[in-house]
Structure formats: structure tokens, C-alpha cells
Amino acid sequence: MRIVIFGLAVSSSWGNGHASLWRGLIHALLRDGHRVVFFERDVPYYAEHRDFSTLPEGGELVLYRDWDDAPGSRALAEADVGMVTSYCPDGIAATRLVCDSRVAVRCFYDLDTPVTLARLDAGEPVAYLGPEGLRDFDLVLSYTGGEALEALRSRLGARRVVPIYGSVDPSLHRPVSVEPHYSAHLSYLGTYSEDRQAALLRLFVEPARQRPASRFVIGGAQYPREFPWTENIWFVRHVPPPAHPAFYSSSRLTLNVTRAAMARMGWCPSGRLFEAAACGTPILSDAWPGLDAFFARGDEILVADTTAEALAALDTDTAELARIARRARERTLQQHTAQRRAQEMVRAFETVGEEV
């Protein structure tokens, strides 16, 4: 298949959770013999932190400054699938282009479904959706499952909805040697987000206060100066994807905190969950509906809602943590790889194509 994607960014992971996901999916699609063109607007804040520039053979990354100069029409003329994603900065224009084209499958991939629906509930505009919502697409893919799938149908007119969850590329994310500057009793990797702050305080900052002899490490962008740092919390301003394996492999335990809208809706596993599991690192996560569909609590993942539960996780025996991490890695390599998700995506494309 020839797939053309209009998305947020694949060239920079700076404050951008889409990049790692797309890199894994695109590599998997190319390995299976498909061709991919990814259109990304060339903006200064990603250009200044670019950590990826070229797709492997069969793929093309097109950076454009102005939508009118982007060769999207030419690419779609040779494509089987045209796709627009959430947070595409030219989402409305790209939607018109894709839906007016002659591709066999017109697809929208919402990698931020709970945020999309929460903005609709609040009466706020959704910059990447036009007045027709999702009605003109043959297929809508959602990073989130559960009740979100019906909401996409009822609220935005999606005709066919298929969940394509987060994933990991195990050729890039695997156990590696410990790097001392990442070494932590508990780590957290994630861009700062106000709607994660309450959980981060309960599950990371307060445990750090109560365990002054332990080392806590945060990696991520956009943390404000007024963040409640403690003397035993070390901060790494940006951890690029190639360094994620070392970050996780240097942690005795790593924390996953879900954005509030995603936690409320559930069925929205962060790609970081699968990255950490693939690296053989035991995970402590906040609780959300659907978590058990991806990892078994107590057997493949630890779960905490309170500071006391986070402290209990920190006190878990090292051998038990190793067993939990081993089970999670086995599950991830079987069910949550980019190759598996890419194949699910192609099956969704093929099913639509057969119906046309």
C-alpha cells in the first residue's frame, strides 16, 4: 500500500508524544513492504530540537513551510490511503485535500481522542477538525478504545471506528546498561502537563519528600520553575528517544501518569508504558479503566492511587520487581509492538477497501 500522512511531527520528539509512535509505526509499515509519505509543517520549535531527519527506504518525510507549497495533491494522486491526524497544524485543509482526493481509503487517526472529546464537551474549538467533524472519512482510527469509539460516532459522525493503541519498537527499546546520571529508585519520563500534576504530586513528589535518601529522576520538557522540586529529585530537561532505553534501564522502578482526560475515559495506554516494559523496567502506574486489558495488575504492573501505595511499591522486593518486569516485557513483545499495530492498521485499511 502507498500511505500518505498529514500529521503533527515525526522529526522532533520535543514535547511531542506523536514522534516516537510514528517512527515505530512507519518503520514497521516499511518493513512489511508498504510505502509511506509523512507531511510535517516545518516550525521553529521542532526545527530547533530535531532528532530525526530521514525515513528508511520506501519512506519520505516532507517538511514544508507553507501549506500552499506542500506537494500533497501530487502525493495523494499516487496513494491508496490518505490520512490526517489529530494536532496536524493544517488539519482542516488536509482534511479537505484528502476527502476530495481519489484515494481508496480516506482516514483520520485521532491520537488524542479524550482531549478531542473533552474540548467538544467544554464548547471549545478543535483546531484540527472542520465543521463536518469526521463524517467525510471512510475510516477513523483511535488511540483510545472503550466508550471513546461510540463517542466518535455519535459526536463527530465517524462511520467506521477502529482502535489502534500505542506501541513500541523493540529493536529500539530493549534492556541496556545502566547510565549513572539516569540512575533512580523511581523515575518519571514525560512532558509537563498541568492535568497530570495532581497525580505526579501524589505518586512522585510526595514519595520523594518522604524518602530523602532515595534518588528520584524526572526527564521531560516544559517543566515550570515553580515545580515543587526536592533535593533528591534530579531533572533531565530533555531525553531524546534514542536515550529512552538507558533512562528506563537505569531505573529500579518507573512511573506512568496518564493525562486527566485520558484517565477519565480509560482505554488509552501511553506509548511510554510499552517502552518501559520493552526495556525490562518494572512499572508503577496510576489507575484507569481498561488498564487490565494491557497489563495484569500485580503480575505485570504495579498500580497506585495514593502516596502510601506508591511508597509500598518502592518497598517491593527486588526479586519481585524483576519478575513483574519480565512478565510485562513478555506481554509487550507478544501484543504491543509497532509491527503488531501496523498490521492491525493495514487490516483496517483493507477492510474498508473491500467495502468500497
CORJOBEL-V998574 format. One record per backbone hydrogen bond with DSSP energy under -1.0 kcal/mol. NH is the residue of the N-H (numbers start at 1). CO is the residue of the C=O. Records with the same first field share a line. If there is no record, write none. Layout:
NH = CO / CO
This chain:
3 = 35
4 = 81
5 = 37
6 = 83
7 = 39
16 = 13
22 = 18
23 = 19
24 = 20
25 = 21
26 = 22
27 = 23
28 = 24
29 = 25
30 = 26
31 = 27
32 = 28
33 = 30
34 = 29
35 = 1
36 = 58
37 = 3
38 = 60
39 = 5
40 = 62
42 = 64
43 = 41
47 = 43
48 = 44
51 = 11
52 = 11
59 = 56
60 = 36
62 = 38
64 = 40
69 = 66
70 = 67
72 = 70
75 = 71
76 = 72
77 = 73
78 = 75
79 = 76
80 = 2
81 = 2
82 = 105
83 = 4
84 = 107
85 = 6
86 = 109
88 = 85
91 = 88
94 = 90
95 = 91
96 = 92
97 = 93
98 = 94
99 = 95
100 = 96
101 = 98
105 = 80
107 = 82
108 = 139
109 = 84
110 = 141
116 = 112
117 = 113
118 = 114
119 = 115
120 = 116
121 = 117
122 = 118
123 = 120
124 = 119
129 = 126
133 = 130
134 = 156
135 = 132
137 = 134
138 = 106
139 = 106
140 = 160
141 = 108
142 = 162
143 = 110
145 = 267
148 = 145
149 = 146
151 = 147
152 = 148
153 = 149
154 = 150
155 = 151
157 = 153
158 = 152
162 = 140
164 = 142
168 = 336
172 = 169
173 = 169
182 = 179
184 = 250
185 = 215
186 = 215
187 = 253
188 = 217
190 = 219
192 = 221
196 = 193
197 = 194
200 = 196
201 = 197
202 = 198
203 = 199
204 = 200
205 = 200
206 = 201
208 = 204
209 = 205
210 = 206
211 = 207
214 = 211
216 = 232
217 = 186
218 = 234
219 = 188
220 = 236
227 = 224
229 = 227
233 = 230
234 = 216
236 = 218
243 = 240
244 = 241
247 = 243
248 = 244
249 = 245
250 = 246
251 = 248
252 = 184
254 = 282
255 = 187
256 = 284
263 = 259
264 = 260
265 = 261
266 = 262
267 = 289
273 = 270
275 = 271
276 = 272
277 = 273
278 = 274
279 = 275
280 = 277
281 = 276
284 = 254
285 = 302
286 = 256
291 = 288
293 = 290
294 = 291
295 = 291
298 = 301
299 = 296
300 = 296
301 = 296
302 = 283
304 = 285
310 = 306
311 = 307
312 = 308
313 = 309
314 = 310
315 = 311
316 = 313
321 = 317
322 = 318
323 = 319
324 = 320
325 = 321
326 = 322
327 = 323
328 = 324
329 = 325
330 = 326
331 = 327
332 = 328
333 = 329
334 = 330
335 = 331
336 = 332
338 = 168
341 = 337
342 = 338
343 = 339
344 = 340
345 = 341
346 = 342
347 = 343
348 = 344
349 = 345
350 = 346
351 = 347
352 = 348
353 = 349
354 = 350
355 = 351
356 = 352
